[in-house]
């Protein structure tokens, strides 16, 4: 026996064979040691189920498991599965006094279940406190959080931090209203424009679980159509969940639901509501008072009872990807919910992602599209300005707008507002060679050269001025702006149209709506306001800058952003015109002209299947210093089908500049390796990476390595 239990004595060396056989038989028949639940300072123990299984709030992989604690009698009534508790954590076996485990710091956690006994062999510490008797962690939410953690090689505690909002005692004390009876099934309305729109609503209203990828027609009716899908689900007596990319989209769906169903039938979960109001709304959903939820990405975990539909709008938007560990994507979480709860699934947008095309191609979901005649009636006229047009256009060299764009803006301003989309905000543009478009770099530090307000050329990293630049690629001495910012564009358009008001919408100040009067609205992608009656025209400038990004999704993202802006323009029959400044022979530009995002997504999917790129394959990114990445890849037991690509150096972020999500610390030289596996082996890859990362954390003292499953940008 171990001296830990106070048993000394000699060994069995020299003992007769009969005694050794007796010892072996006794050991074989001995029962497995059970824990001895003891409460703090000898307080009375709970009479039934005295062991509490607790998930502690420690977001480290080697502690991603449950821990057993004793339940004092005074906490017996409140210590129910799903409540928040506080426990003492960190006291080892060496801190046991008179059969009681003592010490350790207080830490938050969730009580998962109550047991009659524990498999742990030592004495158990007691629950220190039940923070609230409100059960906030249901078995369904726990199962979803565990599935997301396993999918992204993360810890369960980290996922629950995203899934369960912080507690507000005042919100818990307020009772939730009684649930309302199911509403009547809605009429199809604008869903009749789609080939299977009416059948989709009928299936939801009758209790079915249809799964569809929806390519929405341009115009403002998408929020009303989402509201009708939610109403049809509520009519069947089930709940519905809608996740949108930002607060502006959530407000539109909220207004559409209120207009269709009235007040009190749905909850709005966004960060703009504030912690107390958001927690109060979340509690109303968990208690079953409200059966429908609209919210941003955190709402993907909303505890809707008897879930009948999960819906996601614009799944290609970057806002759907969580920035905190383990960085899940709302699309994948809702797919897990649809499979776990057997509910309906609706993924929609004006454009179509490759992931959406894959769901349709695999047969998991059905396409929900309109006939080409309907598309032509709803879409604006799209015209292009390519490099050859710009070369022949003297106005394009001297001014911000090519002649065709200037004419479209002038004509559109006679009938209403005109939208101008630029790829970036701000004023200072970065420069490139006017002939070959190679980026202009500083001769001292290789930083990007920028045009300052006074016209001088300077480095964006070291600040040195550059007066004698020439292109090292082609020898040209002429420069052009890579991407002119929104403020600079607004100034130039203000000089070109002096009698027209110019408004800007970007990160610092995002407009929600603009009047239908003539005006120029300069916006960055994703910040376009909705115009009353629609825009008369839209100008999509610097298209080559978005298409030229060194990323696998550059074409898909450019098309999605263009279509999102063009969908706000009036139909072609009402004079709506869109001018895109990009090479017309490129595939995304052709898809915009034909208004065929589904065809573009299908062709992208076919190419990625041939090359083995996501989403056909599953991929993980491992980043860190060169030594740390090499050590990690040498220790991890990857599946046999895994293929390691790289590692390759990552760009070094200079100190003092904004840090990109997932980027290395400023000034540090990191490398990244990509690990790719074929379809069906993603779970094995995530499990292997998680086990290796957990072992690395348990050892301690080693350099950090970041692991991300399905990174959104892979170059």
N, C-alpha and C positions, 0 to 999 in steps of 0.2 A: 504494500500500500504506500502511497505517497506520503511524505512527511507533512505535506500540506494539511492532512487530516489528523495530524498528531499521532500517527502510528509509526513507531520506530521498529527496531529489531533487525535480526540478521536475514540472510537469504536462504534459499533452499539448497545451497551447495552442501554436499555430504549427506543429505537426507536419504533414508532408505527408499527403494523403488515404490513400496506400498504407500508411503506417505506422499511421494510426488504424484502418484496416480490419484490419490484422494484429493490433493490440492487442485489438480487439473479438472476433476469431476465437479468440485465445488465451484470453481470459476465458470465452468460451462453452464451450470444450472442457475447461477446468480442472475437476478433481474437487473435490468439496466438502471443505473442510479437516477433517481428523480430529484427534482429541485425541492428545496425546503422553503416554501414561501414564508417569509417573516416580515412583519411590518416595522415601521420606524419606532424605535424605543419600546418594542414589545406591545404595540397597540393591537387591538383585536382584529383578526383577519376576517374577510368576507366569508359567510357561511357556505355559499355555493359559487362555483366557478371562481376560485380565488386567484387565478392567474390571468393577467392582462397581457395580450400580445400587442406591442407598440411599435409603430414606425417613427423613429426619431428623425428630427429635422436636421440631418447631417448629409448634405449633398455631395458625399464622396463615395466613389464606386465600391471601395472595399468594405464599406459599412452599409451597403444597399441590401439590407435584410431586416427582419423583425427581431425585436428583443423582448424578453419576458420580464414582467414585473409583478410583484404581489399587490393585491387589492385590499386596502384597509376597509374595515367594516363601515367607517363613516363616509367613505366614497362609493360604497357599493351601489347605491341607487343611481348616482349620476354617472358612474363609470360604465357607460354603455357603448357598444361598437359605433364608431363614427365620430365621437366627440374629440375635442382638443384637450390634451393633457400636458402636464409638465412633469418631467422625470429627472432624476439625477443620473448623469451619464459620465463615465470615465473612471469609476472606481473598480479596480481590478480585484482579483482573488486575495491579494495581499492586504486588502482593507476590509477584512471581515473581523468583527468583534462580537464575541458571544453569540456566534451563529447569525449575526446580522451584517449585511453588506452596507457600509456607510461611506460617505464622501461622494465626490464627483460634483460637477457643476450642473445647475438646472438648465434644461433644454426643452424646447417645445416638441410636440409630437402628436400623432393621431392614434387613438385606440382602435385597433383593427378588429379584434375579437376577444372573447372571454373563454378561458379553458379551465378544466378541472385540474390539470397538472401540466408540468413542463418537462421537456426532454433535457433541459439544462441540468447539469449535475451539481452545481453549486447553489448557495443561498441566493435568493432574489431580493433586490432592492424593492422598495414600495413606491407606488405612485405618489408623487409629491402633491399634485393638485389636479383637479378637473377644472380646466379654464372656463368651460361653459358646458351646460348640459345639452346644448343644441347639437344634434348629430348632423355634421356637415359632410361626412365622407360616407357615401352609400357604397354598397358592394359593386354596383354598376360603374360608378365613377372610379373606384379603386381598380377594377378590372381594366377600364379604358386607360388609366394612367400607367398601369403596369405594361399594357400593350405598347403604348407610345414610348415608354422608357426602353423597352427591349428593341423596338423598331429603330431607335436613334442611338443605341449604345449609351444611354444615360442612366441616371439614378432616379428611383421612384420619388424620392423626396424633392428633387428639382422639378419634376413634372407636377407634383401636387402644389408646389409654390405657384405655378402658373394656373392651376385648375381651381384652387380654393382661394378666394380673395381674403385679404386681411380682415380680422374681426372688428366689428363695431358693436360695443355693448348696447348702445342706445338703439341701434337698428334691431338687435335681437329682442329687445324688450317690447318692441311694437308688434302687435299681432298683424298677420297678413289677412287680406280680405278673403271672404269665402270664394271658392271657384265658381265660375259662371257656367251655365249650361252650354252645350255645343251650339254653334251658329248654324243656320241653314247652308246648304251647299251653294257656292256662288255660280253664277252663269259664266260661260267661258270668256265672254268679253273679247279683249284683243288676243287671247290665246287662239281664237279661231283663225288667225292669220297663219298659224303653223300647221303643218300637215297632220301631226298627231297631237296637237295642243289640247283639244277637247277630250280626247281619250285619256290623256295624262291626268287631267283634273278629275275625270270620272273615276279613274282607278284610285286616286288618293281619297276621294270622298267615300268610296265603298270599302275602305280598309285595306287596299292593296299596297304594295311596296314597289312601284315602278322606279326604274333607274334610268336617267337620261342625261345626255350632254347637250346643252341648249345653246344654239347659236342665235342670239337675240337680234332682232331687226333694229336698225338705227332709229334713234328717236328717244323720247322721254318716257315711253310706256313700260320700260323694263321693271321699274319699281312696282307699278300696279300689277304687273303679271306675277311677280314674286308674291305680292300680297294675296292674290287669288289662289296661288298654290298653297300658301299657309292656311287660308280660310277653308279650302277643300279638305286639308288634313284635320283641322279642328272640327269640321263637320262630322268626321268619322269617330270623334271622341278621343283622338290621339293628340300628341304634342308635335310641335314643329320648331326647327332651329334654322336661322338664316345668318350666315357669316359674310360680311362685306369688308372691303379693304380699309375704309376710313370713316370718320365721323360724318362727313357730308353725305356719303352713300347711305349710312345708317339712318340719318335724318330723313332722307327721301323715302326709304322703305317704311320708316316709322309713320310718316305722314300718310302714306298710301294705306297702311293697315288701319290707322285711325279713321280714315275716310270710309273704308270698306266695312269695318267691324265695330267701330266706336271705341270709346275709352275702356281701359281695364282688361283687355283680352290679351295683351302682350307686354313683355318687358323689354326695355332698351338698355343694353349693357355696353357702355363705352366709357373710356377714361375721362371724358369731358363731364360726366355726371358727378364726379367726386367720390371719395371712398365710402362715405356713409350711405349716400343714396344708391350707389352701385351695389353695396352689400345688401341693402334692404330689398332691392329688386332681385338680387340673386337668391335671397332667402325665400321670397315669394315663389320663385320658380322651384326651389328645392322642396318647399312645403306643398306644392301642388296647387297653389292658388292661381298661378298663371301657367298656361300650357304652351305659349308661343314666345320665342326669344329672337330678337334682332340685335346683333352686336358686331364688334370688330374681332380680331383674331383670338383674343382671350375667351370669347364666348364659345369657342369650339368645344370647351369642356363644360358648358352650362348643363346643370343636372335636370334636364327636362324629363318629366315622367311620361312613360308610355310613348316613347318617341316614335313618330310615324314618318317624319321627313327631315332630312338634313339638306340644306341648300347652301351653295357657295357661289358668290358672284365675283367674276374677274379673277380666276385662280392664278393667272400669271403675274398679278401685282406683287411687288416686293414686300408690301406690308403684310402679306399673309405668312411670311417666314418669321418666326419668333427669333429675337436677338439673344435671349437668355438660354442657357443650357437646359436641355440638350438640343435646342433650336429646332423644334418641330415645325412642320408646315401644316397650315390649316387644312389643306386638301387631303393630306395623308391621314390626319386625325379624323376627319369626317368619313373617309373611306373605312377606317377601322370601326367607327361607330355604326356605319351602315351595315357592316358585316356582323358586328357584335349584337346589335339590337334587331337585325332583320328588317330595317325600315327602308323607306324610299330615299332616293338620292337624286339631287338635281344640281348640276354644275353648269353655270351659264356665264355668258359674257358676249360682248359685241364681236370679239375675236375668238380664236380657238387655240389652245395650247397643244403641244405635242402629247402631253399627258392625257388630255381630253380625247385626242384622236386615238390614243392607245386603248383607252377604256372602250371606245366604240369598236375598234378593230378586233379586240379580244372577245367581243360579245357580252362583256359584263354590263354594258349600258347601251341604250338605244339612242340614235341621233334624234334631236328635236329641232328641226330646221323648217324654214319657209321655202316655198317654191320660188324659182328664179324670177317669175313675174312680180311676186311680192317684194323681192329684194330690189329689183329695178325701180319699183314705185317708191320705196322708202329711202333709197340711198341717193346721195348727191352725185353730181357729175365730177369726176376726178380727172385732172390734167397734170402733166408732168413737165418739168424743166430739167433736162439733162446737161452733161458737160458740153456737148456740141452746141446746144442752145446758148449756154452761158458764154462760150467762146465767141459766138457771133453777136452777142448782146452787149453793146457798149454801155448801156445803162446799168447792167449788172456789175461792171467793173467800177463804176463811179459811185453807185448807190447801193443800198442794202437790198433792194428788191429787183429781181429781173423784170423785164418789161411785161411778160405775161402775168406775173404776180401783181405788179402795180396796176395793170388794167383790171384784173379780177377784184382787187381791193377797191378801186375807184367805183366800179360798177356795183359792188356789193354795198358800199356805203350809201348809195342812193336809196336802198331798201331796208337797211338795218345794220346791226353791228357786224364787225368782221373780226374773226379770231386769227391771231398770229402765234404759232407755236415755235418756240426756240428750245434747243436741247439743254440749255443751262440758264441759271439765274445770274444776277450780278452784272458787273460792268466790265471788268478787266478781261480782255480775251487773251488766250494763248495763241502763239503764232506758229505758222507752218510755211514751208516753201510754196510760193505761188505757182511754181511750175510742176513739181513732183509731189507736193503735199507732205513731204517728210517733216516731222516735228522739228521745230527750231530749238536747239539745245545750247546751254551755256558752255563756253570753252573751258571754264574753270572747274565746274562741279557737275556738268551734264544735266543741270536742272532745266525746267521749261522756261522759255523766254516769253515775257508778257509785255503788252503795250500798256504803259501807264497813262494816267489821265492827261499828263502834259505832252504825250506823244513820244516820250523817250522809251527805248527798249531796254528791259531789265530782266534779271533772272528771278524767278519765283522762289528759289531756294536760298541762294546766297546774297541776293540783292544787288549784285554788280550790274552796272550798266553796260550795254553792248552797242558799239557804234559802227563796227565794221564787219557785220555778220555776212557770211555767204554760205550757201548750202553745200555740205560735204558730199552729197549724193550726186547732184547734177551741176553744181557750180553757180546756180542762179543767185542773184542778189536781191530778188524781189520777195516780199513777205505777204502773207494774207492771214486773216484771223481764222484760227481753227474753228472756234465756236464763239460767236458774239453773244454776250449775255442779254438777259431780258431788259435790263435798264438801258443799256446802250442801244438796243433795237428800238425801244420806246422813244428815245431821244431822236433817233434818225427818222422814224416814222412820223414823229411830231413835226419835224421840219418838212417832210415830204407832203403831209396833209395838215397844214397849219390851222385850218378851221374845224378840225375834227378832234374831239376829246380822246385822249389816250389813257388807258388804264392798264395796270400790270397786276398779275396774280402769280405768286410764287411762294417759296417756303416761309419768308418773313410775314407775308400778308396774302392769304389765300381768299379769293372772292368766291362766294357760293353761287350767287346769281348776278346778272347784269340786266338792265332794262333793254327793251327792244328798239331803242332809239339808235341812230347811227353813231358808232364809236369804234375805235380800234382797241382790242383787248389782247395784250401781249402776255403770254402765259408759258410757263415751263410744263413739260409733260406731267400729267396727273393732277395739275392744279387748275385745269380749265373750268371756268364757271359756266353755269347753264344760262343761256340767253332766253328771255321771254319770246316765245314764238320761233326760236331757233336762230342760228347765225345765218346771215345772207351768204357768207363766204368764209373760207378758212385757208390760211397760207401756212404750209408746213416747211419751215426753212431748215437749211443745213442738214438735210436728210443723210448725206454721206457721213456726217459725224457719228450718227447713231448706228449706221450700218457698218462703219469701220471699226467698231470696238472689237478688241481681241477676245471674243467670248463666243462660246458655242451657241448661245441664245440671242446673239445680236440681231439677226434677221427677224426672229420671232418677236422679240421685244419691240423692235422698231415698228413692225406691222401693228402690234397691239396698241402702241401709243398713237400711231397715226389714225387707226380706226376709231379709237376712243375720242379723238378730237373731231374727226369727220362725222361721227354719229351725232354730234351736236348741231350739225348744219342742216338746213332745210332740204327736203327732197329735191331731186332734179326738176320735177314738174313745177316746183315753186321757185325755181331760179337758183337753188343752192349749188355752189361751185367750190371745189377744193383744188388747190394747186400745191403739189409737192415738189420740192427742189431736190431731186435725186435722179440717178441714172435710170431711165425707164426700162432698160433690159433686165434689171435685177429682179429676182424672184419675188421678194417682198413688195416691190413697187408694182409689179404686175398683179399680184394678189389684191393690192389696194385698188387698182384701176378696175379690176373685174369684181371687186367686193366678194372675194372668195377666200376667207381665212381658213375654212375647213380644208379646201384643196391644198393650201400652203402647208397646213399642219400634217396632212397625210403624206405629202412628198418629203417633208422633214423627217417624219417618222420612218419612212422607208430607207432614207439615207443613213439614219442613225442605227437602224437595225443591221444594215450592211456593214457599218463600221464598228458596231459594238458599243455605241455611246448611249448614255441615259436618255430616256427612261427605259429603253429596252434592256440594258444592263443595270446593275446596281453598283454604285461607286461610293468610296469613302476617301476623304482627304486627311492625311496625317502631316501635320506641320510642326516645326520647331527648329532648333539649331541643327546643323548637319550631324553632329555627334549624337544628339538625342533621337533624331529620326532614324538614324542607322541602328542605334541600340534597340529602339522599339520594334522596328521591322525584323531585327534578328531574333527577338524574343517571342513575338506573336506567332501563334499556331494558326496560320491562315488556311481556309479550305483549299483542297487540292486544285480546284479550278481557278483560284485567284491569280490575277495578273497584276504585278506592281509596275506602275509607270513613273519613271523618275528615280530619285527626286530632282527637282529643279529649283533654282533660287527664286525667292519672292522679292518683289520690289521693296526697297527700303524706304520707309516713311520718315521724312525729316522731322526733327523735333519742332514742336510749336504749331504743326498743322493738324487739322481735324483727322482723327483716326477712323479709318474705315472698319466696319464690322468684320471681325475675324482676321484683321491685319496684325502683323507682329508689332511688338512694342516699338516706339519710335527709335530709329537709329540702330536697331538690331538686324543682323543678317540671318534670316531664316530660310529654310528650304521646305518644299512641300512634295509629298509623294501621293499619287493616286492609286488606290487599290480597287480593281474592277473584278466583278464576278458575274457569271451569266444569270439569266432569269431563274428564280426559284432558290437561289443561294444567298439572298440578301440577309435572311435571318441568321444563317451560319456565319457570315462575315461580321455582322453586328455583334454576335455573341463572342467571337474570337477577339475582336478589338476591345470589347468591354472587359473581358477577362484579363487581357494583357495590361490595359490601363489600370484596372483595379490592383493587380499585382505590383505595378510600378508605384502607385500611390501608397500601398501598404509598406513598401520598403522605405520610402521617404528619401529625401536628400538628393534626388535626381532632377535633372532639368525638365521643365514642363514640356509636354507634348500635347497638342490639341488634335482631337479626333472629331470629325464631323461627317455624318452620314448624309449622302445626297447633297453635296454643297451646291448652292444655286449658281455659282460662277466657277467654272473649271477651266477657263481660258480657251 
